[in-house]
Amino acid sequence: MSAPRYNEPARKRQRKTRSCEQCRNLKIKCDQELPACGACRRSREPLSCNYRDSDRLKDAAMAEMYPGGSNEGTVSTSSYTSIARHGHPEPPQGLPAYDETVRKLQERVHRLERFQVFNVQMALVLAIGVIFNCPKEANRDYDSLRRQAQQWIYAAQWWLAGPTEKTTQNLPALQSFCLLILARQVNGLGTSPSLSPASLLSMAMQMGLHRNSEMFPSLSHLQVECRARLWATVVELYLPSLLHNSMPTLVDLNTVDARAPSNINDSELTDGPITKAPPAPGDRTTDMSIQLLLLKTQNLRLRAIQVLGDVRLQTSYEAVVDLANQLRSACTEVAAFFQYRASHLDPETAFHWKYMDMYLRRHILLLHRPFMLQARKDPRFYLSRRMCLESSMIMASYADGLNLPFAEPDDFSRLMVHGSGHFRGGLSLDVIVTLAFELITQLQEDGPGRARGQPSYDPARELARAAREPIICRLEHIRGQLFQAIALGNPSLKRSGIISVLLAHIKALEAGENAKAALYDAIKECMEKCLGLLRGYLDAHTSRVQEPVDKMPGLLDGSEFDFEKLDLDALMDPMNLFNSPGSGGPFGGFGF
């Protein structure tokens, strides 16, 4: 029996292997595609497609897909495939060349992402600025810009919520999200159901912006301040949505430990580490002064939102009055800030003054409104009735400078005309219905009015009529400007129809006439006027409209509408102005 041959060399395969190692082990046909064959791509479990003798061919394909220098060496394809599929590669050959190739790929990806973020943010900034453009320079160009701005907004939404949404979970995308919400509200598009301020707050909290920056010691001074400013911006965009929808906060913002932004200029931000420098004095005027001024009232506004969102009405009347008085004091502080620091502020800060005062007074109006309704039967709540009238008159006064189409409006007036939500200010339904409620209540308390043309011998009635005249003038001015907004191509007919009916009701009560007949005539006249304004706009922009005018549905076909079928009995009682189906109870929202 012969001894075993331990030193005999292993037998080598003469024919070169063309299939990958995985297909050879499974004994299946391999299509030899690069960088992975079809069988490995279709496998249920992730397979690392490795070739034994085809490294040169595969490296050439990789070099074509991811170009690098000719003197950089080669990288093992099995290592590359293992990295792509499993994240724990085998030791690659030519490691310096591999690192250089990966670095160049990462730089290209980062440059592309930064370019996309810059494009999105630039488009949203331009969309916000479109409404502040002068429409008298070129009306057609202005309308095309308005449509282009909406396309930019929808493109930004697709970038944030489309197939690339996983790549937008970062701070630049969060900044773009803030710009998107602001652009939608400024352009009158309202809030998107999918990209709402609540989802913005959730995204910011997932990134840890609600936590104190001291938990992240590696952050630079610039990064810390950017996070603080961005969190303050997110909260300021979130709170108005709660006020508009009468919803409670989804998150207890009182438990957030994020610090407020520093009172410093943008030029003082550095990329270096945080230094223990003495804090800037609070009375110093910087780029952050206005945002910090609004931030001071955040706790008051948050308490007001919690009271308004309390469906059980557990807050006492004394607590509501105290909270409203604190908000009034905040309005006084805002006025004093802009008055005493006028020499240190930009002349355009009058826009910020009007906005902040209007925003705070809207909280006062909504806090007192439930008790204003009870004041008709309980005189103890007469203070709420007076506070609602005061807040509404001040908010409506910001629309006094609006004189379309004869005078060019300022920036704040443009925001009220084209904006949505609380940006409407003095042109909002909150102001319109509250002023009309006060007038109707006064007329019903005074009793039946005298007939038209009949002299009045009661000085008290004449005094009351003179006191009502400024309120009626404000409502008529608002109605005229709403009609002019329709003439500019804004097809929002709801407010103009409501204010026309309310004014007709008020004048009928003053003259002692049939109120129901006056309501029918008013709604018919309003619809005919709106129809004429829309037709005039379409005639001036026929080439811009996709659908022919003669094929548009509704009143444009010249058909008659039976106004007698309208049920306007609900408007006879002013309480029904605040009590509509789905408004959340007798003291809920308007429901318009």
HUHUCOR-V784462 format. One record per residue. SS is DSSP state (H for helix, E for strand, - for the rest). PSI is psi in whole degrees, 0 to 359 (NA if undefined). OMEGA is omega in whole degrees, -180 to 180 (999 if undefined). Layout:
# HUHUCOR-V784462
ss: <SS	SS>
psi: <PSI	PSI>
omega: <OMEGA	OMEGA>
This chain:
# HUHUCOR-V784462
ss: <-	-	-	-	-	-	-	-	-	-	-	-	-	-	-	-	-	-	-	-	H	H	H	H	H	H	-	-	-	-	-	-	-	-	-	-	-	H	H	H	H	-	-	-	-	-	-	-	-	-	-	-	-	-	H	H	H	H	H	H	H	H	H	H	H	-	-	-	-	-	-	-	-	-	-	-	H	H	H	H	H	H	H	H	H	H	-	-	-	-	-	-	-	-	H	H	H	H	H	H	H	H	H	H	H	H	H	H	H	H	H	H	H	H	H	H	H	H	H	H	H	H	H	H	H	H	H	H	H	H	-	-	-	-	-	-	-	-	H	H	H	H	H	H	H	H	H	H	H	H	H	H	H	H	H	H	H	H	H	H	H	-	-	-	H	H	H	H	-	-	H	H	H	H	H	H	H	H	H	H	H	H	H	H	H	H	-	-	-	-	-	-	-	-	-	-	H	H	H	H	H	H	H	H	H	H	-	-	-	-	-	-	H	H	H	-	-	-	-	-	H	H	H	H	H	H	H	H	H	H	H	H	H	H	H	H	H	H	H	H	H	H	H	H	H	-	-	-	-	-	-	-	H	H	H	-	-	-	-	-	-	-	-	-	-	H	H	H	-	-	-	-	-	-	-	-	-	-	-	-	-	-	-	-	-	-	-	-	H	H	H	H	H	H	H	H	-	H	H	H	H	H	H	H	H	H	H	H	-	-	-	-	-	-	-	-	H	H	H	H	H	H	H	H	H	H	H	H	H	H	H	H	H	H	H	H	H	H	H	H	-	-	-	-	-	-	H	H	H	H	H	H	H	H	H	H	H	H	H	H	H	H	H	H	H	H	H	H	H	H	H	H	H	H	-	-	-	-	H	H	H	H	H	H	H	H	H	H	H	H	H	H	H	H	H	H	H	-	-	-	-	-	-	-	-	-	-	-	-	-	H	H	H	H	H	H	H	H	-	-	H	H	H	H	H	H	H	-	H	H	H	H	H	H	H	H	H	H	H	H	H	H	H	H	H	H	-	-	-	-	-	-	-	-	-	-	-	-	H	H	H	H	H	H	H	H	H	H	H	H	H	H	H	H	H	H	H	H	H	H	H	H	H	H	H	H	H	-	-	-	-	-	-	H	H	H	H	H	H	H	H	H	H	H	H	H	H	H	H	H	H	-	-	-	H	H	H	H	H	H	H	H	H	H	H	H	H	H	H	H	H	H	H	H	H	H	H	H	H	H	-	H	H	H	-	-	-	-	H	H	H	-	-	H	H	H	H	-	-	-	-	-	H	H	H	-	-	-	H	H	H	H	-	H	H	H	H	-	-	-	-	-	-	-	-	-	-	-	-	-	-	->
psi: <124	150	150	146	89	333	12	127	149	148	131	147	131	320	136	141	127	334	159	165	325	319	326	319	323	351	50	166	137	131	356	32	158	145	352	144	169	323	321	327	326	0	150	321	145	123	141	108	104	139	138	313	12	31	323	317	319	323	326	321	320	321	328	323	320	84	141	184	152	339	12	357	184	161	141	128	328	325	319	316	323	323	315	329	325	337	359	86	162	159	113	156	140	54	317	319	324	314	321	321	316	320	318	322	317	321	320	318	316	321	320	317	317	323	319	316	318	317	317	313	321	318	321	322	318	323	324	322	351	319	341	7	155	114	345	342	312	106	320	318	323	317	321	325	321	316	322	323	320	323	321	320	315	327	320	322	319	323	324	323	6	207	338	22	333	335	0	23	69	175	317	322	326	321	319	324	317	316	325	313	318	320	321	317	322	323	10	17	350	200	136	135	325	324	72	167	331	318	329	315	319	318	320	322	328	332	358	20	341	358	158	137	345	342	349	80	344	353	145	173	318	317	322	315	322	320	319	317	322	321	319	323	318	316	321	333	337	321	317	329	325	320	322	325	359	49	147	162	138	340	140	98	347	341	0	135	15	135	160	155	154	152	71	162	162	328	345	357	135	161	358	181	163	130	150	60	152	142	148	143	146	335	7	135	117	186	342	3	317	319	322	328	318	327	333	329	7	319	321	316	324	321	321	320	322	322	317	331	0	101	342	352	51	350	134	161	324	322	323	317	318	318	319	324	324	324	324	319	325	323	321	320	323	316	319	323	311	335	316	337	23	326	338	352	161	146	335	357	355	329	315	323	310	318	313	319	316	320	316	321	337	325	318	317	313	331	318	346	317	323	335	323	327	344	343	331	339	108	351	338	20	331	320	322	319	322	323	319	318	313	319	320	321	317	321	335	337	347	2	327	356	116	63	145	16	326	147	124	158	180	321	324	321	322	320	326	316	344	177	166	222	351	344	338	241	349	10	163	332	314	315	310	326	317	318	322	318	317	314	321	317	317	322	329	328	345	182	138	164	154	155	133	351	129	152	133	11	110	328	320	318	322	319	322	320	327	331	341	316	324	318	320	321	316	320	323	318	318	317	321	330	322	321	328	324	322	336	0	13	99	52	97	352	310	320	323	319	316	329	317	319	319	321	321	317	314	326	322	322	320	355	31	178	114	323	317	323	325	317	316	323	317	325	315	321	316	322	321	318	322	317	321	319	322	319	321	319	322	325	344	41	321	341	347	133	320	134	148	324	350	1	139	178	219	352	347	1	10	154	146	131	100	344	342	351	136	98	14	333	332	352	331	120	339	331	347	335	5	92	159	135	12	359	35	178	341	27	203	176	325	11	NA>
omega: <-175	180	180	-178	-178	-176	180	-178	-179	-179	-178	179	-177	-177	-179	180	179	178	176	-177	-178	178	177	180	179	179	176	-178	-179	179	173	177	-179	3	178	-179	-177	-179	179	179	-177	-176	180	178	-180	-180	176	-176	-177	177	-177	-171	-175	-180	-177	179	-179	177	177	178	178	179	178	180	-179	-172	174	-178	-180	-179	-176	-180	-180	179	179	-178	177	177	-180	-179	178	177	-175	-173	-171	179	176	-170	168	179	-176	174	-179	-174	179	179	178	179	-180	179	179	-180	179	177	179	178	179	179	-180	178	179	179	179	179	178	179	179	179	-179	-179	178	179	-180	176	177	178	177	-177	-177	-176	178	176	-179	-177	-177	-179	177	-173	-180	178	180	179	178	176	178	178	178	178	177	177	177	-180	180	176	177	176	180	179	-178	-173	-179	-179	-178	-175	179	179	-179	177	-179	-177	176	177	176	175	177	177	178	179	-180	179	179	-180	178	-179	-179	-179	175	-180	180	-177	177	179	-178	180	-175	174	177	177	175	178	179	179	180	180	175	177	177	-179	-179	179	-180	-178	177	176	-179	-174	-178	-178	177	179	179	-179	179	-179	178	178	180	180	-179	178	177	178	180	-180	180	175	-178	-175	178	178	176	180	-178	-176	-178	-179	174	180	178	-179	176	-177	178	179	-179	-178	177	-178	180	177	179	-180	-178	178	179	-178	-179	179	-178	177	-178	179	-179	178	180	179	178	-179	179	179	-176	-179	179	-180	-179	177	-177	-173	-177	178	177	176	176	-179	179	-178	-175	180	177	-180	178	176	178	179	178	177	-179	180	180	-177	180	178	-178	-179	-179	180	179	178	178	179	179	179	178	177	176	176	175	177	177	176	178	178	178	179	179	179	-178	180	-175	-179	-179	-179	-179	-177	177	179	-179	-179	172	175	-179	179	-179	-177	-177	179	178	-178	-180	-179	175	175	179	-180	-177	177	-176	-173	178	-180	174	179	179	-177	178	-179	-178	-177	178	-178	180	178	179	178	179	180	178	178	180	-179	-179	180	178	178	179	-180	178	176	-180	180	179	-176	178	-1	-172	-177	179	-177	175	-175	-179	177	176	178	179	-178	-172	-175	178	179	-178	177	-180	172	-178	178	-176	178	177	-179	-176	-175	179	178	178	178	180	-180	-179	178	178	-179	178	177	-180	-179	-178	180	179	179	-178	-179	180	-178	-180	180	-179	180	180	178	179	178	178	178	177	178	179	-174	178	180	179	179	178	-180	178	177	179	179	179	180	175	175	178	175	175	179	177	178	178	-172	177	-173	-173	-176	-180	178	-179	-178	177	179	-179	178	177	178	-179	-179	177	177	179	-177	-179	-178	179	-175	-177	178	178	179	179	-180	-178	-178	177	179	180	-179	178	179	177	178	178	179	179	176	178	178	180	178	-180	-177	-177	-178	-179	-175	-178	-175	179	-178	-176	180	-180	-177	175	-174	-177	180	177	-179	-179	179	-178	-179	180	180	179	178	-178	-180	-178	-179	179	178	-178	178	-179	177	-177	-176	-180	-180	178	-179	176	177	-176	-179	180	-178	-177	-178	-180	999>
